[in-house]
Amino acid sequence: SRVEETMNRIADHYGVETRQFYLLTNGIFSTSGGRYAKVNPIPVKGSQFDKVEAVSQLSRDIVAGKYSIEEAVEKLEEIKNMKRLPKWKVILAAGFGSAAFSLLFGGNFHDALVALFAGWALYIFVAFVGNAHLSKIFCNSVGSFIAAFVCFLGFHFEIGHHLSQMIIGAVMPLIPGV
């Protein structure tokens, strides 16, 4: 919905009256003026919400009259070339996020500790194997299995006490936007 809103905002500003946008997780379908249609595939390499926010801000700036079409295209190119966060930061954040979600869903400190390691294991897999070589569904399934296995080990060795809270916390970083 954010992407549709952004596209409509820009189209309104530039006077495009007849248009339709249809978005899927891996593609944007757009028509303009009843004569022009375009399909843009979206590579499935993980979400970059910093880019989503930058484009959204750009659309608001366009509506405010801060950019000509040429300047907007140049700014979009800058956004397209923004660097991804280093893998180590994403892995670190996934682990701490997993621990926090484990606590949020009713787990205790020990459950959060296991979820921390499970989140790290999950995102090490996602960052170094999954995103580059596997489909997103398969990557998330295998990654979730890895996280659940780590949680099961933590539960089996009585480090953590609530298996479901550990697993839920560990897989939460896979949810888009989290």
Buried (B, 14 or more C-beta within 10 A) or exposed (E): EBBEEBBBBBBBBEEBEEBEBEBEEEEBEBBBEEEEEEEEEEEBEBEBEEBBEBBBEBBEBBBEEEBEEEEBEEBBEEBEEEEEEEBEEBBBBBBBBBBBBBBEBEBBEBBBBBBBBBBBBBBBBBBEBBBEEBEBEEBBBBBBEBBBEBBBBBBEEEBBBBBBBBBBBBBBBBEEEB
